Amino acid sequence: MLFEFTRRDGAPTVFNDGATFHVDQISRFGEGKGPIDVSHLIDKSYGYHSSRELRWHLAERFGLTPNAVAVREAH
């Protein structure tokens, strides 16, 4: 399952010597249909450390294995 997200900047973090980001909007693609906005299904105030962490969060939310989830950032 493919997800495309737009980010907004978060705050500096001591965990990875970098900054976190928040998801502003996220859409799900699949089954030959257009994108479906699923932004309401995640906590948009959470500060993600990486797109990998977002992928794992989405896998858990949708009951999938992390390998079944792909994320890409919209530009």
N, C-alpha and C positions, 0 to 999 in steps of 0.2 A: 504494500500500500504506500502510495507516494503522498507526502505532505509538502506544501510550499508555505513558507512563513516570511513575514516581514518583522524586523526587529526594531526595538528602540533601545537606546543605551541604558545600562543599569549603573551599578555602583562599583567602585573598586572592591576587591575581595582579597583576603589574606590567604585563601586556599590555593590559588593557582597563580599568584603574583600578576593577575590581570584584572580585567573588568568583567562583570556579568552583563547579560543582556536580558531584556524582557521581550516576550512575543507580543507584537502589536496585533497581528492578524494571522490566522493560519487556516489553510484550506486543504481539503482531502481530495485527491484525484483517484479515480478508479472506475472499473466496470463500464468503461466507454462513455461515461457521462462527463459533464463539465465539472468544474471545481465546486465543492460544497464547503461553505464556511463552517468550521467547527471550533471557532474561537471561544465559544461559550463553554466548551468542555474542558478547558484548562484554566489554571490559575494564572492570569496575565500579570500578576504582581510578583510572581516567582522569578528570581534571578538565576538564569541558566548560565553555567560556566562554559558550555560548549554545545555545538549542534548534536554531538553524540549523546550528551545527557538529555537533550530534548527528544531524541529518537527513542531512548530507553523509556522516558516518561510516556510518550505516545504509545509505545508497544504495551506498556502496562495498562494504560487507559482503555485501549481497544482490544485487550486480551490476545495480543499477538506476540510472537517471538521478536526480539530486536532485529533479527536478520530479515524479517518480513516487512520491515518499515524502512522507508527511505525519506530523507528530508533534504530540501534544497531551499536556499534563501532567494527570495524574489529580489530582483534588482530593478 
